[in-house]
């Protein structure tokens, strides 16, 4: 399944400052100490509100697969927190066109 283009925004926000381990102490100085590297993903989800339960289940599984893809990709790029739109796993829509 091809992953459609999405908008990804990386932000730095204030976070808790923890004790450094020896491994962390040897890293270059953090330009934003005490900040969290966040990634926000905006994506279009498949809907799971149809009459066919098997189709709904497949759509939720596809949405989960896409979420996991972005979590893995962004974590590998250094994101410490990945945020998704509310209700993006089940693809809920607030109005049914039709």
N, C-alpha and C positions, 0 to 999 in steps of 0.2 A: 504494500500500500504506500503510495507516495504521500509524503508529508507536505501539506500546502504551506505557502509562505505565511509567516506570522510576524507580528511586531514584537520585538523583544527590547525591553528597556532595563538598563542596569542603573541602580541607584545606590547611594551610600547613605545609610541612616545611622543615627547614634545607637550603639548597642552596649551591652555590659563589657567591662574590661576584666579579663580573667588573668590568672597567673600564667606566665610563659614557661613552657618546658624548655629543656636544653636544646632540643631540635629547633624550636621556634626562636630561641635566642640567637642562633647562628644565621637566621634569615636576614635579608636586608631590612632596614628600618621601614615600618609600615607608614605610608604617606598619610593614612587616616586611622591612627590608632583608636581602638575602641569603637570602630564602625563596622557595620555588617554589609557585606556585598550582596545585594538583592537583585533578583531577576524577575520581571513581571512578563508573563506570556499572555498575549491576546490571541485567541484562536476560535475558529468556528467549530462547534460541536455537531455531531450527528444526533438527531432527536430520538427519544425513546418513548414516545407517547402514542404509538400506533396500536392497532388492534392485535397485531401479530406478536405474541410474546417472544418467540424465537428471534425475530428481527430486532426487537427491542433489546434483548440480551446481547445480540451481536453488535449493535450500535454502542452499547455501554462498554463492551470489551474493546471495541475499536477506540473509543474515547480514552479509556484507561491506558491503552497501548501508546497513544499519542502523548498523554501526560508523562508516562514513564520515559519516553524518548526525550522529551525536553528536560526532564529532571536530570537524566544521565548526562545529556549534552551540556547543560548549563553548569552542573556540578563539576564536570571536567574542566570547564573554563573558569572555575573559581567561585561560582555563586554559592553562598552559604544559605540562602533562602530563595525558594522559587514559588511565586504566587500565580494563581490562575483565576479566571473569572468565576464568580459564584455560579453554581449549578452547571459547570462546564462538563462534569462527568456524565450526567444523565441527559444533557442537552435540553433542559426544560425551556419551553417558550411560554411567555405570559399571555399571548393571544394566538389563537389558531387561525391562520389565514385560510379562508375557504368557505 
